[in-house]
Amino acid sequence: DELTGCTVEVRSDGSSSESCEDGSSWYEDAEGFRTESILDELTGCIVTVGSDGSSSSWCEDGSGWSVDEDGVRTESTFDELTGCNFEVRSDGSSGSWCDDGSNSFTDAEGNTENWTQTYDRESGCTLRIDSNGSSSGYCDDRSSWSVDESGVRSESTFDESTGCHLTLYSDGTSHGSCEDGSGSFTDAEGNTENWTITFDETTGCSTEISSDGSSSSWCEDGSGSFTDSRGNTENWTQTYDEESGCTLRIDS
């Protein structure tokens, strides 16, 4: 629109947005979540407010702040000398992310985790090494590997023709999961369990059927059930009370 200096986009997925020459903009996704942004020319900062109550500000000098829907505030700064972004949160946690791949996070109790993450363009893999002794790698071909703190190594591959992930562990176990909901687990002795998980959009329930004859289901309304291989069934209903912050489960 030449009069307003704004461009409006409406997408086939149901989302829409508008951006204007004065730096203001808004975006609304297909579910109706909306954000509105304005540019403060004096500070060089863009302030964004979301329809869920969240807000944020990002500035040309790399600093910024954000407040999520729970009211937790995060203050961010960028140090050009070290190439690191630092974040401090109102819940007492903090973190840093640096251009050289080194990172750290400290939770509200003061526990700190450090790690280094780098990307190898030749192999197409991202390598992460943690201060607790674990390490992992994730590659563009969707393969991956990891070594946990105790030294157990796992290697995962993805078969595009079957849509399945296969993970092999150094302790002799293996795990498979497929996009069609099927999966399997084989223990170190070679015993294999298979299962299939399906979701019914009409009832809002997921059902898992295992090769040992057992089955289970869990639904969006909080109800669930489990039937063992002998046919014994247990039913329950589970609800969450936001006011008290408690989960209540009632069994049959």
Disulfide bonds with the S-S distance in Angstrom:
Cys6-Cys20 1.97
Cys45-Cys59 1.97
Cys84-Cys98 1.99
Cys125-Cys139 1.95
Cys164-Cys178 1.94
Cys205-Cys219 1.97
